[in-house]
Amino acid sequence: MPKANSKKVSNEELARMIARGFESTATRADISNMATKDDIANLATKAELAEVKQDLEEILLKFDHLAYKFEVKDLQKRVGLLERKIGLNSR
């Protein structure tokens, strides 16, 4: 098996190649500005909470209207009873 022709690299050239390779790596400052898993989880939790709050508001609005309907029906019955007692014709 013949040996491949290898070029000898000096220590200075090797140091320059390594330095060029490290130029594209992230620094501590770059990394510290990145979001962590906890940051992302908190954002997801906040988004889910906002969605739950919106759903709750919609449900409460529906129940408010439902409660209003029951109050109106109850008042209609009471007015009907009073009208019958005093002799007014109700529907």
Chimera marker file (.cmm) of the C-alpha trace (Angstrom):
<marker_set name="trace">
<marker id="1" x="0.000" y="0.000" z="0.000" r="1" g="1" b="0" radius="0.5"/>
<marker id="2" x="1.698" y="3.217" z="-1.097" r="1" g="1" b="0" radius="0.5"/>
<marker id="3" x="1.694" y="6.098" z="1.338" r="1" g="1" b="0" radius="0.5"/>
<marker id="4" x="-0.216" y="9.216" z="0.221" r="1" g="1" b="0" radius="0.5"/>
<marker id="5" x="1.778" y="12.310" z="-0.471" r="1" g="1" b="0" radius="0.5"/>
<marker id="6" x="1.405" y="14.400" z="2.673" r="1" g="1" b="0" radius="0.5"/>
<marker id="7" x="2.259" y="18.054" z="2.908" r="1" g="1" b="0" radius="0.5"/>
<marker id="8" x="4.165" y="19.077" z="5.973" r="1" g="1" b="0" radius="0.5"/>
<marker id="9" x="2.427" y="21.814" z="7.945" r="1" g="1" b="0" radius="0.5"/>
<marker id="10" x="4.374" y="24.112" z="10.213" r="1" g="1" b="0" radius="0.5"/>
<marker id="11" x="3.200" y="24.925" z="13.705" r="1" g="1" b="0" radius="0.5"/>
<marker id="12" x="2.397" y="28.497" z="12.634" r="1" g="1" b="0" radius="0.5"/>
<marker id="13" x="0.248" y="27.314" z="9.726" r="1" g="1" b="0" radius="0.5"/>
<marker id="14" x="-1.523" y="24.866" z="11.997" r="1" g="1" b="0" radius="0.5"/>
<marker id="15" x="-2.148" y="27.641" z="14.528" r="1" g="1" b="0" radius="0.5"/>
<marker id="16" x="-3.612" y="29.863" z="11.771" r="1" g="1" b="0" radius="0.5"/>
<marker id="17" x="-5.921" y="27.065" z="10.584" r="1" g="1" b="0" radius="0.5"/>
<marker id="18" x="-7.134" y="26.459" z="14.125" r="1" g="1" b="0" radius="0.5"/>
<marker id="19" x="-7.641" y="30.198" z="14.689" r="1" g="1" b="0" radius="0.5"/>
<marker id="20" x="-9.718" y="30.439" z="11.480" r="1" g="1" b="0" radius="0.5"/>
<marker id="21" x="-11.810" y="27.518" z="12.666" r="1" g="1" b="0" radius="0.5"/>
<marker id="22" x="-12.525" y="29.203" z="15.988" r="1" g="1" b="0" radius="0.5"/>
<marker id="23" x="-13.543" y="32.506" z="14.341" r="1" g="1" b="0" radius="0.5"/>
<marker id="24" x="-16.951" y="31.082" z="13.532" r="1" g="1" b="0" radius="0.5"/>
<marker id="25" x="-17.628" y="29.597" z="16.961" r="1" g="1" b="0" radius="0.5"/>
<marker id="26" x="-19.978" y="31.295" z="19.391" r="1" g="1" b="0" radius="0.5"/>
<marker id="27" x="-18.597" y="33.410" z="22.198" r="1" g="1" b="0" radius="0.5"/>
<marker id="28" x="-19.867" y="33.436" z="25.753" r="1" g="1" b="0" radius="0.5"/>
<marker id="29" x="-21.664" y="36.705" z="25.014" r="1" g="1" b="0" radius="0.5"/>
<marker id="30" x="-23.397" y="35.085" z="22.033" r="1" g="1" b="0" radius="0.5"/>
<marker id="31" x="-24.464" y="32.144" z="24.136" r="1" g="1" b="0" radius="0.5"/>
<marker id="32" x="-25.649" y="34.258" z="27.074" r="1" g="1" b="0" radius="0.5"/>
<marker id="33" x="-28.025" y="36.156" z="24.760" r="1" g="1" b="0" radius="0.5"/>
<marker id="34" x="-29.644" y="32.964" z="23.523" r="1" g="1" b="0" radius="0.5"/>
<marker id="35" x="-32.934" y="31.750" z="24.956" r="1" g="1" b="0" radius="0.5"/>
<marker id="36" x="-32.750" y="28.837" z="27.341" r="1" g="1" b="0" radius="0.5"/>
<marker id="37" x="-35.115" y="25.883" z="27.503" r="1" g="1" b="0" radius="0.5"/>
<marker id="38" x="-36.736" y="27.530" z="30.534" r="1" g="1" b="0" radius="0.5"/>
<marker id="39" x="-37.243" y="30.783" z="28.592" r="1" g="1" b="0" radius="0.5"/>
<marker id="40" x="-38.946" y="28.910" z="25.782" r="1" g="1" b="0" radius="0.5"/>
<marker id="41" x="-41.036" y="26.880" z="28.226" r="1" g="1" b="0" radius="0.5"/>
<marker id="42" x="-42.130" y="30.101" z="29.958" r="1" g="1" b="0" radius="0.5"/>
<marker id="43" x="-43.157" y="31.616" z="26.627" r="1" g="1" b="0" radius="0.5"/>
<marker id="44" x="-45.153" y="28.523" z="25.778" r="1" g="1" b="0" radius="0.5"/>
<marker id="45" x="-46.764" y="28.586" z="29.223" r="1" g="1" b="0" radius="0.5"/>
<marker id="46" x="-47.663" y="32.275" z="28.832" r="1" g="1" b="0" radius="0.5"/>
<marker id="47" x="-49.199" y="31.613" z="25.428" r="1" g="1" b="0" radius="0.5"/>
<marker id="48" x="-51.215" y="28.693" z="26.799" r="1" g="1" b="0" radius="0.5"/>
<marker id="49" x="-52.341" y="30.811" z="29.754" r="1" g="1" b="0" radius="0.5"/>
<marker id="50" x="-53.488" y="33.589" z="27.433" r="1" g="1" b="0" radius="0.5"/>
<marker id="51" x="-55.464" y="31.044" z="25.419" r="1" g="1" b="0" radius="0.5"/>
<marker id="52" x="-57.069" y="29.610" z="28.568" r="1" g="1" b="0" radius="0.5"/>
<marker id="53" x="-57.988" y="33.122" z="29.735" r="1" g="1" b="0" radius="0.5"/>
<marker id="54" x="-59.613" y="33.848" z="26.370" r="1" g="1" b="0" radius="0.5"/>
<marker id="55" x="-61.578" y="30.596" z="26.544" r="1" g="1" b="0" radius="0.5"/>
<marker id="56" x="-62.672" y="31.405" z="30.091" r="1" g="1" b="0" radius="0.5"/>
<marker id="57" x="-63.878" y="34.860" z="29.048" r="1" g="1" b="0" radius="0.5"/>
<marker id="58" x="-65.953" y="33.313" z="26.261" r="1" g="1" b="0" radius="0.5"/>
<marker id="59" x="-67.479" y="30.785" z="28.668" r="1" g="1" b="0" radius="0.5"/>
<marker id="60" x="-68.260" y="33.472" z="31.229" r="1" g="1" b="0" radius="0.5"/>
<marker id="61" x="-69.964" y="35.585" z="28.568" r="1" g="1" b="0" radius="0.5"/>
<marker id="62" x="-72.127" y="32.637" z="27.563" r="1" g="1" b="0" radius="0.5"/>
<marker id="63" x="-73.091" y="31.981" z="31.176" r="1" g="1" b="0" radius="0.5"/>
<marker id="64" x="-73.822" y="35.658" z="31.764" r="1" g="1" b="0" radius="0.5"/>
<marker id="65" x="-76.304" y="35.587" z="28.886" r="1" g="1" b="0" radius="0.5"/>
<marker id="66" x="-77.734" y="32.315" z="30.144" r="1" g="1" b="0" radius="0.5"/>
<marker id="67" x="-78.195" y="33.727" z="33.656" r="1" g="1" b="0" radius="0.5"/>
<marker id="68" x="-79.875" y="36.783" z="32.156" r="1" g="1" b="0" radius="0.5"/>
<marker id="69" x="-82.330" y="34.551" z="30.269" r="1" g="1" b="0" radius="0.5"/>
<marker id="70" x="-83.241" y="32.715" z="33.482" r="1" g="1" b="0" radius="0.5"/>
<marker id="71" x="-83.778" y="36.017" z="35.289" r="1" g="1" b="0" radius="0.5"/>
<marker id="72" x="-86.040" y="37.299" z="32.511" r="1" g="1" b="0" radius="0.5"/>
<marker id="73" x="-88.095" y="34.090" z="32.482" r="1" g="1" b="0" radius="0.5"/>
<marker id="74" x="-88.403" y="34.196" z="36.276" r="1" g="1" b="0" radius="0.5"/>
<marker id="75" x="-89.524" y="37.821" z="36.171" r="1" g="1" b="0" radius="0.5"/>
<marker id="76" x="-92.025" y="37.042" z="33.407" r="1" g="1" b="0" radius="0.5"/>
<marker id="77" x="-93.565" y="34.320" z="35.576" r="1" g="1" b="0" radius="0.5"/>
<marker id="78" x="-93.770" y="36.654" z="38.553" r="1" g="1" b="0" radius="0.5"/>
<marker id="79" x="-95.361" y="39.431" z="36.495" r="1" g="1" b="0" radius="0.5"/>
<marker id="80" x="-97.814" y="36.905" z="35.059" r="1" g="1" b="0" radius="0.5"/>
<marker id="81" x="-98.828" y="35.805" z="38.571" r="1" g="1" b="0" radius="0.5"/>
<marker id="82" x="-99.280" y="39.407" z="39.687" r="1" g="1" b="0" radius="0.5"/>
<marker id="83" x="-101.345" y="40.244" z="36.598" r="1" g="1" b="0" radius="0.5"/>
<marker id="84" x="-103.621" y="37.266" z="37.228" r="1" g="1" b="0" radius="0.5"/>
<marker id="85" x="-104.049" y="38.246" z="40.891" r="1" g="1" b="0" radius="0.5"/>
<marker id="86" x="-105.105" y="41.783" z="40.051" r="1" g="1" b="0" radius="0.5"/>
<marker id="87" x="-107.279" y="40.649" z="37.176" r="1" g="1" b="0" radius="0.5"/>
<marker id="88" x="-105.277" y="41.779" z="34.168" r="1" g="1" b="0" radius="0.5"/>
<marker id="89" x="-105.239" y="39.449" z="31.214" r="1" g="1" b="0" radius="0.5"/>
<marker id="90" x="-101.828" y="38.069" z="30.568" r="1" g="1" b="0" radius="0.5"/>
<marker id="91" x="-101.035" y="36.449" z="27.230" r="1" g="1" b="0" radius="0.5"/>
<link id1="1" id2="2" r="1" g="1" b="0" radius="0.2"/>
<link id1="2" id2="3" r="1" g="1" b="0" radius="0.2"/>
<link id1="3" id2="4" r="1" g="1" b="0" radius="0.2"/>
<link id1="4" id2="5" r="1" g="1" b="0" radius="0.2"/>
<link id1="5" id2="6" r="1" g="1" b="0" radius="0.2"/>
<link id1="6" id2="7" r="1" g="1" b="0" radius="0.2"/>
<link id1="7" id2="8" r="1" g="1" b="0" radius="0.2"/>
<link id1="8" id2="9" r="1" g="1" b="0" radius="0.2"/>
<link id1="9" id2="10" r="1" g="1" b="0" radius="0.2"/>
<link id1="10" id2="11" r="1" g="1" b="0" radius="0.2"/>
<link id1="11" id2="12" r="1" g="1" b="0" radius="0.2"/>
<link id1="12" id2="13" r="1" g="1" b="0" radius="0.2"/>
<link id1="13" id2="14" r="1" g="1" b="0" radius="0.2"/>
<link id1="14" id2="15" r="1" g="1" b="0" radius="0.2"/>
<link id1="15" id2="16" r="1" g="1" b="0" radius="0.2"/>
<link id1="16" id2="17" r="1" g="1" b="0" radius="0.2"/>
<link id1="17" id2="18" r="1" g="1" b="0" radius="0.2"/>
<link id1="18" id2="19" r="1" g="1" b="0" radius="0.2"/>
<link id1="19" id2="20" r="1" g="1" b="0" radius="0.2"/>
<link id1="20" id2="21" r="1" g="1" b="0" radius="0.2"/>
<link id1="21" id2="22" r="1" g="1" b="0" radius="0.2"/>
<link id1="22" id2="23" r="1" g="1" b="0" radius="0.2"/>
<link id1="23" id2="24" r="1" g="1" b="0" radius="0.2"/>
<link id1="24" id2="25" r="1" g="1" b="0" radius="0.2"/>
<link id1="25" id2="26" r="1" g="1" b="0" radius="0.2"/>
<link id1="26" id2="27" r="1" g="1" b="0" radius="0.2"/>
<link id1="27" id2="28" r="1" g="1" b="0" radius="0.2"/>
<link id1="28" id2="29" r="1" g="1" b="0" radius="0.2"/>
<link id1="29" id2="30" r="1" g="1" b="0" radius="0.2"/>
<link id1="30" id2="31" r="1" g="1" b="0" radius="0.2"/>
<link id1="31" id2="32" r="1" g="1" b="0" radius="0.2"/>
<link id1="32" id2="33" r="1" g="1" b="0" radius="0.2"/>
<link id1="33" id2="34" r="1" g="1" b="0" radius="0.2"/>
<link id1="34" id2="35" r="1" g="1" b="0" radius="0.2"/>
<link id1="35" id2="36" r="1" g="1" b="0" radius="0.2"/>
<link id1="36" id2="37" r="1" g="1" b="0" radius="0.2"/>
<link id1="37" id2="38" r="1" g="1" b="0" radius="0.2"/>
<link id1="38" id2="39" r="1" g="1" b="0" radius="0.2"/>
<link id1="39" id2="40" r="1" g="1" b="0" radius="0.2"/>
<link id1="40" id2="41" r="1" g="1" b="0" radius="0.2"/>
<link id1="41" id2="42" r="1" g="1" b="0" radius="0.2"/>
<link id1="42" id2="43" r="1" g="1" b="0" radius="0.2"/>
<link id1="43" id2="44" r="1" g="1" b="0" radius="0.2"/>
<link id1="44" id2="45" r="1" g="1" b="0" radius="0.2"/>
<link id1="45" id2="46" r="1" g="1" b="0" radius="0.2"/>
<link id1="46" id2="47" r="1" g="1" b="0" radius="0.2"/>
<link id1="47" id2="48" r="1" g="1" b="0" radius="0.2"/>
<link id1="48" id2="49" r="1" g="1" b="0" radius="0.2"/>
<link id1="49" id2="50" r="1" g="1" b="0" radius="0.2"/>
<link id1="50" id2="51" r="1" g="1" b="0" radius="0.2"/>
<link id1="51" id2="52" r="1" g="1" b="0" radius="0.2"/>
<link id1="52" id2="53" r="1" g="1" b="0" radius="0.2"/>
<link id1="53" id2="54" r="1" g="1" b="0" radius="0.2"/>
<link id1="54" id2="55" r="1" g="1" b="0" radius="0.2"/>
<link id1="55" id2="56" r="1" g="1" b="0" radius="0.2"/>
<link id1="56" id2="57" r="1" g="1" b="0" radius="0.2"/>
<link id1="57" id2="58" r="1" g="1" b="0" radius="0.2"/>
<link id1="58" id2="59" r="1" g="1" b="0" radius="0.2"/>
<link id1="59" id2="60" r="1" g="1" b="0" radius="0.2"/>
<link id1="60" id2="61" r="1" g="1" b="0" radius="0.2"/>
<link id1="61" id2="62" r="1" g="1" b="0" radius="0.2"/>
<link id1="62" id2="63" r="1" g="1" b="0" radius="0.2"/>
<link id1="63" id2="64" r="1" g="1" b="0" radius="0.2"/>
<link id1="64" id2="65" r="1" g="1" b="0" radius="0.2"/>
<link id1="65" id2="66" r="1" g="1" b="0" radius="0.2"/>
<link id1="66" id2="67" r="1" g="1" b="0" radius="0.2"/>
<link id1="67" id2="68" r="1" g="1" b="0" radius="0.2"/>
<link id1="68" id2="69" r="1" g="1" b="0" radius="0.2"/>
<link id1="69" id2="70" r="1" g="1" b="0" radius="0.2"/>
<link id1="70" id2="71" r="1" g="1" b="0" radius="0.2"/>
<link id1="71" id2="72" r="1" g="1" b="0" radius="0.2"/>
<link id1="72" id2="73" r="1" g="1" b="0" radius="0.2"/>
<link id1="73" id2="74" r="1" g="1" b="0" radius="0.2"/>
<link id1="74" id2="75" r="1" g="1" b="0" radius="0.2"/>
<link id1="75" id2="76" r="1" g="1" b="0" radius="0.2"/>
<link id1="76" id2="77" r="1" g="1" b="0" radius="0.2"/>
<link id1="77" id2="78" r="1" g="1" b="0" radius="0.2"/>
<link id1="78" id2="79" r="1" g="1" b="0" radius="0.2"/>
<link id1="79" id2="80" r="1" g="1" b="0" radius="0.2"/>
<link id1="80" id2="81" r="1" g="1" b="0" radius="0.2"/>
<link id1="81" id2="82" r="1" g="1" b="0" radius="0.2"/>
<link id1="82" id2="83" r="1" g="1" b="0" radius="0.2"/>
<link id1="83" id2="84" r="1" g="1" b="0" radius="0.2"/>
<link id1="84" id2="85" r="1" g="1" b="0" radius="0.2"/>
<link id1="85" id2="86" r="1" g="1" b="0" radius="0.2"/>
<link id1="86" id2="87" r="1" g="1" b="0" radius="0.2"/>
<link id1="87" id2="88" r="1" g="1" b="0" radius="0.2"/>
<link id1="88" id2="89" r="1" g="1" b="0" radius="0.2"/>
<link id1="89" id2="90" r="1" g="1" b="0" radius="0.2"/>
<link id1="90" id2="91" r="1" g="1" b="0" radius="0.2"/>
</marker_set>
